[in-house]
């Protein structure tokens, strides 16, 4: 009876500390994923020209796409963020198509979707550049 109680207490302690270390690992893994996403978002914001649009604003913010090559409005920056994200999503989906080996039909759908997103991103980027 005493031996059984000691074993139960030991199992409870093991379960508590074992689940604690698993929870701690999940929290660390969650923070690491959050840092990766934050890092990608910061890179996209810099690529879209947010610093240029905020620190060197154009005189008339009424333009969505300001018609001058050296200047950029804030709405144009958000459009650039969307275009860059669309292209990045297309690249990621094409990567996922390569990992999808069990269902060949799904691979084709992923590839078609990724090509469509890349083409749409390219067309929108060319349109923005042509408007400037």
TAQUI-V188136 format. One record per backbone hydrogen bond with DSSP energy under -1.0 kcal/mol. NH is the residue of the N-H (numbers start at 1). CO is the residue of the C=O. E is the energy in kcal/mol with one decimal. If there is no record, write none. Layout:
BEGIN
nh:co:e
NH:CO:E
NH:CO:E
END
This chain:
BEGIN
nh:co:e
5:1:-1.9
6:2:-2.4
7:3:-2.1
8:4:-2.2
9:5:-2.5
10:6:-2.6
11:7:-2.4
12:8:-2.4
13:9:-2.4
14:10:-2.5
15:11:-2.8
16:12:-2.5
17:13:-2.7
18:14:-2.6
19:15:-2.4
20:16:-1.9
21:17:-2.1
22:18:-1.7
23:19:-2.7
24:20:-2.6
25:21:-2.1
26:22:-2.2
27:23:-2.3
28:24:-2.3
29:25:-2.6
30:26:-2.6
31:27:-2.5
32:28:-2.3
33:29:-2.2
34:30:-2.3
35:31:-2.3
36:32:-1.9
37:33:-2.2
38:34:-2.4
39:35:-2.4
40:36:-2.1
41:37:-2.4
42:38:-2.3
43:39:-2.1
44:40:-2.3
45:41:-2.4
46:42:-2.3
47:43:-2.5
48:44:-2.1
50:45:-1.9
53:49:-2.1
54:50:-2.1
55:51:-2.6
56:52:-1.6
68:66:-2.1
77:73:-1.4
78:74:-1.7
79:75:-1.9
80:76:-2.5
81:77:-2.4
82:78:-2.0
83:79:-2.5
84:80:-2.7
85:81:-2.3
86:82:-2.3
87:83:-2.1
88:84:-2.4
89:85:-2.5
90:86:-1.9
91:87:-2.1
92:88:-2.4
93:89:-2.5
94:90:-1.9
95:91:-1.8
96:92:-2.3
97:93:-1.7
98:94:-1.2
99:95:-1.0
100:96:-1.1
101:99:-1.3
107:103:-1.5
108:104:-1.7
109:105:-1.9
110:106:-2.5
111:107:-2.4
112:108:-2.5
113:109:-2.5
114:110:-2.6
115:111:-2.5
116:112:-2.3
117:113:-2.4
118:114:-2.5
119:115:-2.5
120:116:-2.7
121:117:-2.4
122:118:-2.4
123:119:-2.6
124:120:-2.4
125:121:-2.3
126:122:-2.4
127:123:-2.3
128:124:-2.2
129:125:-2.2
130:126:-2.6
131:127:-2.1
132:128:-1.4
END
